[in-house]
Amino acid sequence: FKKFADSASIYDSKLSRIDNCLSMLALIQRRWLFLHPILIRGFIERDLFHTIDSGYQKTMRTIELFPKLFDVCDEKIHLNLEKFLTNIIDGINSCQRAIFDFLEKKRSIMPRFYFL
């Protein structure tokens, strides 16, 4: 095992990074699919969502161009991908909070909005 310890640790770190990136991409995709129809037409956090939307789509196009699994964690192809995905998740959370705050404000005015 000592013979392969260096390459095993390199693959272990790459696979860990791939797992982290793919988990974040799956989370972003689920939330993006939920928020996209709401925010693309609305007035709530529209500018922030357009920034998130364009960044997400650019990242997905780059992943489509380099579909190999180990390319996801390649810093030459995806510079600071984990940090970028974390920023997208933070932005999506901000958009989601804005929607909930908007609905809560409307619910306080009209109680029937509690069914939304």
RAGIRA-V129248 format. One record per helix or strand of 3 or more residues. SS is the DSSP state (A for helix, B for strand). FROM is the first residue (numbers start at 0). TO is the last residue. Records with the same first field share a line. If there is no record, write none. Layout:
BEGIN
SS=FROM-TO ; FROM-TO
END
This chain:
BEGIN
A=1-38 ; 45-64 ; 68-70 ; 80-108 ; 110-114
END
